[in-house]
Amino acid sequence: MSIWTITPTLEGINATGAGTAVETMGIRFIEIGDDYLKAEMPVDQRTIQPAGILHGGASVVLAETLGSTAAYLTVDQSTSQPVGLDINANHIRAVPNGGKVIGTCRPIHLGRTTQVWEIQLHDEQGRLTCISRLTMAIKTR
């Protein structure tokens, strides 16, 4: 059973990032499941640190993009607005310039006033690079 309140499409979700940090960093949604979203982000001049590896802050941007988008897709947009409340991230493995990371977001808790999402980032070889937990507050419009 799907957790989404609307039927999301990749085209629709990707269009919402136009002109934002999402587009600037090259984040692209690539898969929608019944209870998860996947997106990818390049490891290039937009997302690396001076040492030539993925910047931890860029990983957090990808994680928050996934969780915030997922939260938005689970609420009634006419009455509710999800907003980020807290995010943490543990960086497990470096990703060198020239690769990409793929993030998968799944719910831990979908409540009336809060949601908690787990976001795992993997490199192209499927190795865990970062794990993040995002808490969203669900505000009434």
RAZI-V589485 format. One line per field, one symbol per residue. ss: DSSP state (@ for helix, = for strand, . for the rest). psi: psi as a letter, one per 30 degrees, with the letter a starting at -180 (. if undefined). A space follows every 50 residues. Layout:
ss->???
psi->???
This chain:
ss->.........@@@@@@.....@@@@...=====...=======.....=.. ..==.@@@@@@@@@@@@@@@@@@@.....============....=...= ==========...==========....=============.
psi->kkfkfljlleeeeefffkgaeeeefgkkkfkkafglkkllkljaffgllf fglkkeeeeeeeeeeeeeeeeeffljfffkjkkkekklkkjekkklkfal kkkkkkkekileflkkkkkkklafggkkfkklkkkkkjkk.
